[in-house]
Amino acid sequence: MPLDFEVKCEDAHFSGDIILKKRNLAQLNGTITGSISLPCDLCAETVKKELNEEIVFYLSDGIAHGNDNELDVVEIENSTIDMDELLASELELIRSDYFCCSNCEGTSLEREF
């Protein structure tokens, strides 16, 4: 039976379910919606980015062994899942991508300032 979850951070909303696959391995299926503020990588203007990200990974209680190493696995301790931390990590991954605002879209990185 899946365990539903829902967590919010700023204007981002993370919801979905967690399904136990093995004794110490669960699958997280979720969606991040809403928006986050990002600086443009060219002009540094802050703009809102709309989110609609499907997230699927596995949670391992302790070190993942065997074939689990081939999966996208997040290790947890003592069967405790910090959903706020998972959302914050996913948002940081999104922020680490290259982002260009609509004013700079199509502009070369080689332009002079």
C-alpha positions in Angstrom: 0.0 0.0 0.0 1.5 3.4 -1.0 2.2 6.1 1.5 1.2 9.5 0.2 3.2 12.6 0.9 3.0 16.3 0.4 5.5 19.1 1.3 5.8 22.7 0.3 8.8 25.1 0.2 8.4 28.7 -0.8 6.2 28.5 -4.0 7.1 24.9 -4.8 4.9 21.9 -4.0 6.2 18.3 -3.8 3.6 15.5 -3.7 3.4 11.8 -4.6 3.7 8.4 -3.0 6.3 6.0 -1.6 6.0 2.3 -2.3 7.9 -0.4 -0.3 9.8 -2.6 -2.8 11.9 -4.7 -0.4 12.6 -4.7 3.3 15.0 -1.7 3.1 14.2 -0.2 -0.3 11.3 2.0 -1.3 10.4 3.8 -4.5 9.4 7.5 -4.4 7.2 8.7 -7.2 6.5 12.4 -7.1 5.9 15.7 -8.9 7.2 19.1 -8.1 4.9 21.9 -9.2 4.7 25.6 -8.6 7.6 28.0 -9.2 11.0 29.1 -8.0 13.0 32.3 -8.5 16.2 31.9 -10.6 18.8 34.3 -11.8 19.4 34.5 -15.6 22.9 33.1 -16.3 23.6 35.9 -18.7 22.1 39.1 -17.2 21.5 37.9 -13.6 17.9 39.3 -13.6 15.7 37.2 -11.2 12.7 35.6 -12.9 10.2 32.9 -11.8 10.5 29.5 -13.4 7.4 27.4 -13.5 7.9 23.8 -12.3 6.3 20.6 -13.4 9.0 18.0 -12.7 8.4 14.3 -12.4 10.6 12.7 -9.8 11.3 9.0 -9.4 14.0 7.5 -7.3 14.6 4.9 -4.6 15.1 5.3 -0.9 17.5 2.8 0.8 17.5 2.4 4.6 21.3 2.2 4.9 23.8 1.5 2.2 22.4 0.2 -1.1 23.7 -3.2 -2.1 23.7 -5.5 -5.2 21.7 -4.3 -8.2 20.5 -1.3 -6.3 23.7 0.5 -7.3 22.4 0.7 -10.8 19.3 2.7 -9.6 19.0 6.3 -8.6 19.2 5.7 -4.8 19.0 8.1 -1.9 20.3 6.6 1.3 18.4 7.3 4.5 19.2 6.4 8.1 17.0 4.8 10.8 14.0 4.5 8.3 13.5 8.3 8.6 12.7 10.3 5.4 13.2 14.0 5.6 10.9 15.2 2.9 11.8 18.9 3.4 15.5 18.0 2.7 14.5 15.9 -0.4 12.5 18.8 -1.8 15.4 21.3 -1.1 17.9 18.9 -2.8 15.6 18.6 -5.9 15.2 22.4 -6.1 18.9 22.9 -5.8 19.4 20.4 -8.7 16.9 22.5 -10.8 18.7 25.7 -9.8 22.1 24.3 -10.9 20.9 23.9 -14.5 21.7 26.6 -17.1 18.8 29.1 -17.2 18.3 32.0 -19.6 15.5 34.6 -19.2 13.2 35.5 -22.2 15.2 38.8 -22.8 18.5 36.9 -23.2 17.1 33.8 -25.0 19.1 33.1 -28.1 22.0 35.4 -27.0 25.5 34.0 -27.2 27.6 33.6 -24.1 30.5 35.1 -26.0 29.2 38.6 -26.1 31.2 41.4 -24.6 30.1 43.3 -21.5 
